[in-house]
Amino acid sequence: MTDPDPSAVKQILSELRDVSKEKRRTAVMKLGMMGGDEAIRALMVAVANHNEDLLVRGRAAMMLGKLGDPRAVEPLIRALDAPGFQTPLYAAQSLGKLGDPRAIEPLLRVIESHNDKTREAAQEALEKLGYHNHSEPNDQKIGEPEA
C-alpha cells in the first residue's frame, strides 16, 4: 500500500481542526479511508478527546478498527467509557477487530454496565478474542459452577 498524498493528508487534518463539527465528522471518515501513520495518530487523538463531538469520536473509533493498527488498542479501551452510545459501541467493535487480549477485561466491564447494543458488540468482540460465555481464553472454566 502506498502512503497517502501528504498534501491530501494535510488538508484533511486541517478539516479535523475546523470549528464545524460536520467537517470534522467527514474528516475522520476520510482519514479512515486514506490510512497511513498520520491518519492513525489523528484518529487516536480524536477518539480520546473528551471535548470532541460524540459523533466525531464514534466515527474515529470505527475507523481505527478498520485500519487495524495495534497502537489504537489503549485509546479504544479508554473510549469504552465515553459518554453516549456510539463511541463505546464502535470502540467495542474495533477492539474485536484488533484482536488484542488487553481488551478482554475492559470489554467484560462493558457487558456489565452498558446498553443492549453496546453489550452485544462487547460480547461479539470477546468472542473474536477467543473468550466465550464468561470463560477464560481457550475455554478454561473459571472454577465457578453453572447456576
Secondary structure, 3 states (H helix, E strand, C coil): CCCCCHHHHHHHHHHHCCCCHHHHHHHHHHHHHHCCHHHHHHHHHHHHCCCCCHHHHHHHHHHHHHHCCHHHHHHHHHHCCCCCCHHHHHHHHHHHHHCCHHHHHHHHHHHHHCCHHHHHHHHHHHHHCCCCCCCEHHHECCCCCCC
